[in-house]
Amino acid sequence: MSRQIARRDFLKTTAASSAAVAGASLTSQLGIAPRAYAAGKEVIKIGLIGCGGRGTGAATNALSVKPNVRLVAAADVFEDRMESSLARLKESFPERCDVPKERRFLGFDAYKKVLESDVDVVLLTTPPGFRPAQFEAAVEAGKHVFMEKPTAVDVPGVRRILAAGQRAKEKKLSVAVGFDLRHEPNHKECVKMIQDGTLGEIHHMRAAYNNAGVWVRPGQAGQTEMQYQVRNWYYFNWLSGDHIVEQHVYTLETINWLKGEAHPVRANGMGGRQVRIGKDFGEIFDHHFNEFEYPDGSQLFSQCRQIPGCWDSGYTAYAYGTKGYAVMANQWDCSIHVKGKDPSVWPKRSSGYQVEHDDLFASILEGRPYNEAEFNAMATMTAILGRMATYSGQVVAWDDAFNSTRSLGPERLAWDAEPPVKPGPDGLYPCAVPGVTKPF
Ligand SMILES: NC(=O)c1ccc[n+]([C@@H]2O[C@H](COP(=O)([O-])OP(=O)(O)OC[C@H]3O[C@@H](n4cnc5c(N)ncnc54)[C@H](O)[C@@H]3O)[C@@H](O)[C@H]2O)c1
């Protein structure tokens, strides 16, 4: 308490000169300060780590929560990405975005500098391969966290997220994961109705995330192989986990959620790369199909495909029960169909993307326990289980998969370091071959 008072005295004297970023660091006074923010007298300072598309979006959501939220520090590995993101944020929030040159950090260790600065909350929005190390460090530094899904790309990473999530609970830090659907009102109502038995016993589910694919960032002259892979990160497993993890985790988390936070006990699957086979598509598959079995014997039929010109399902989750079925799609489009009754359909209400930040900051202000790390770690693990099954062609049990010690990341992170996967003489990267590739 005396530390808190001393700090507040200090702030009173310096507030005028550094008005834009002044304010006691909430995280340096854990368990004491949160209520001070409710009065709206102090700022909540955030640091952005990974200033890409979603990082800019997440910062926009965070800065929209309250006028006293300020972006004060940023980290990225690429200057152009950081500068364009900060320029956009400054344009949208001229008063709330205060990141001078000395608080713009570049490089693989840049996140540590943000953690060393006096921020209360960090937004972890890099490619997911970096998430476990950055989340661990953020919790260690006593910061509240918003981190994007997926939270890892391999099983050791999942275990690190679970362990750091537990430490965050002990340290009373709030942890939010970018799974907006848990905060979107239609999904919340729909899932509650399913869990309350509206559809009777759920005997099978379907999950689809099919679309034309995402951006490609071709190699540039003068890049090292590491620079190229980190730029074009989507197509390398050590960075993205493959699109079944990077994107379809979203749908899989919905299914685990509606099953009462259950996870599958085993998976079998098939997949491959049929269309995206050039060198700029790295090593990931372009389609996966899995059957996941849940502990109660119910089955999830799951598909994700990134091939142009095919059925574009977007994100869609279905649950089929003895009394009817439910459909959840497109961020808010939910309906429940019970035999013999009119369907329950909800109009679009608020955006889960904003509400997830409103909820996070409310938990910080109120000093309320808030921790979503485990949900997403389990969904990430579900997606990794699916990838193990499609890459190997084997039936893979959760318990065996969860014991995997295989880390996908490189030994060393530096622009001149060797990435864990390298192209052959033809410029193509080796990729998984079902029947040959081992699941773990
Ligand atoms: N919840 C959602 O709806 C949603 C939507 C889009 C993306 N995402 C997730 O957000 C994450 C980022 O995706 P994106 O679309 O913003 O990608 P992006 O490529 O636009 O942004 C990633 C940023 O991280 C930077 N970066 C890379 N390595 C870094 C490191 N080691 N340290 C600091 N910065 C680093 C990149 O330079 C880039 O600016 C992914 O996990 C993705 O799945 C979630």
The ligand as an SDF file (V2000), in Angstrom:
LIG
                    3D

 44 48  0  0  0  0  0  0  0  0999 V2000
   -9.9400  -13.2370  -33.9020 N   0  0  0  0  0  0  0  0  0  0  0  0
   -9.9570  -12.9770  -35.1940 C   0  0  0  0  0  0  0  0  0  0  0  0
  -11.0010  -12.8620  -35.8230 O   0  0  0  0  0  0  0  0  0  0  0  0
   -8.6650  -12.7990  -35.9130 C   0  0  0  0  0  0  0  0  0  0  0  0
   -8.6280  -12.1660  -37.1620 C   0  0  0  0  0  0  0  0  0  0  0  0
   -7.4020  -12.0120  -37.8000 C   0  0  0  0  0  0  0  0  0  0  0  0
   -6.2490  -12.5000  -37.2120 C   0  0  0  0  0  0  0  0  0  0  0  0
   -6.3250  -13.1140  -35.9990 N   0  0  0  0  0  0  0  0  0  0  0  0
   -5.1030  -13.6440  -35.3620 C   0  0  0  0  0  0  0  0  0  0  0  0
   -4.2190  -12.5680  -35.0880 O   0  0  0  0  0  0  0  0  0  0  0  0
   -2.8580  -13.0000  -35.2200 C   0  0  0  0  0  0  0  0  0  0  0  0
   -2.1470  -12.0580  -36.1930 C   0  0  0  0  0  0  0  0  0  0  0  0
   -2.7820  -12.1310  -37.4580 O   0  0  0  0  0  0  0  0  0  0  0  0
   -2.7730  -10.8850  -38.4770 P   0  0  0  0  0  0  0  0  0  0  0  0
   -3.8140  -11.1790  -39.4800 O   0  0  0  0  0  0  0  0  0  0  0  0
   -2.8330   -9.6300  -37.7180 O   0  0  0  0  0  0  0  0  0  0  0  0
   -1.3330  -11.0540  -39.1400 O   0  0  0  0  0  0  0  0  0  0  0  0
   -0.4000   -9.8880  -39.6980 P   0  0  0  0  0  0  0  0  0  0  0  0
    0.6730  -10.5450  -40.4920 O   0  0  0  0  0  0  0  0  0  0  0  0
   -1.2150   -8.8390  -40.3340 O   0  0  0  0  0  0  0  0  0  0  0  0
    0.2350   -9.2730  -38.3590 O   0  0  0  0  0  0  0  0  0  0  0  0
    1.2170   -9.9050  -37.5880 C   0  0  0  0  0  0  0  0  0  0  0  0
    2.1640   -8.8190  -37.1030 C   0  0  0  0  0  0  0  0  0  0  0  0
    3.0780   -9.3860  -36.1630 O   0  0  0  0  0  0  0  0  0  0  0  0
    4.3870   -8.9210  -36.5100 C   0  0  0  0  0  0  0  0  0  0  0  0
    5.3440   -9.8870  -35.9570 N   0  0  0  0  0  0  0  0  0  0  0  0
    5.7430  -11.0680  -36.4920 C   0  0  0  0  0  0  0  0  0  0  0  0
    6.5820  -11.6830  -35.6450 N   0  0  0  0  0  0  0  0  0  0  0  0
    6.7110  -10.8840  -34.5620 C   0  0  0  0  0  0  0  0  0  0  0  0
    7.4510  -10.9830  -33.3610 C   0  0  0  0  0  0  0  0  0  0  0  0
    8.2260  -12.0600  -33.0800 N   0  0  0  0  0  0  0  0  0  0  0  0
    7.3910   -9.9650  -32.4750 N   0  0  0  0  0  0  0  0  0  0  0  0
    6.6240   -8.8580  -32.7490 C   0  0  0  0  0  0  0  0  0  0  0  0
    5.9060   -8.7170  -33.8830 N   0  0  0  0  0  0  0  0  0  0  0  0
    5.9490   -9.7230  -34.7800 C   0  0  0  0  0  0  0  0  0  0  0  0
    4.3660   -8.8210  -38.0130 C   0  0  0  0  0  0  0  0  0  0  0  0
    5.4050   -8.0480  -38.5380 O   0  0  0  0  0  0  0  0  0  0  0  0
    2.9990   -8.2140  -38.2370 C   0  0  0  0  0  0  0  0  0  0  0  0
    3.0140   -6.8210  -38.1340 O   0  0  0  0  0  0  0  0  0  0  0  0
   -2.9350  -14.4510  -35.6830 C   0  0  0  0  0  0  0  0  0  0  0  0
   -2.8180  -15.2950  -34.5730 O   0  0  0  0  0  0  0  0  0  0  0  0
   -4.3320  -14.5790  -36.2650 C   0  0  0  0  0  0  0  0  0  0  0  0
   -4.8620  -15.8880  -36.1750 O   0  0  0  0  0  0  0  0  0  0  0  0
   -7.4950  -13.2610  -35.3520 C   0  0  0  0  0  0  0  0  0  0  0  0
  1  2  1  0
  2  3  2  0
  2  4  1  0
  4  5  1  0
  4 44  2  0
  5  6  2  0
  6  7  1  0
  7  8  2  0
  8  9  1  0
  8 44  1  0
  9 10  1  0
  9 42  1  0
 10 11  1  0
 11 12  1  0
 11 40  1  0
 12 13  1  0
 13 14  1  0
 14 15  2  0
 14 16  1  0
 14 17  1  0
 17 18  1  0
 18 19  2  0
 18 20  1  0
 18 21  1  0
 21 22  1  0
 22 23  1  0
 23 24  1  0
 23 38  1  0
 24 25  1  0
 25 26  1  0
 25 36  1  0
 26 27  1  0
 26 35  1  0
 27 28  2  0
 28 29  1  0
 29 30  1  0
 29 35  2  0
 30 31  1  0
 30 32  2  0
 32 33  1  0
 33 34  2  0
 34 35  1  0
 36 37  1  0
 36 38  1  0
 38 39  1  0
 40 41  1  0
 40 42  1  0
 42 43  1  0
M  CHG  2   8   1  16  -1
M  END
$$$$
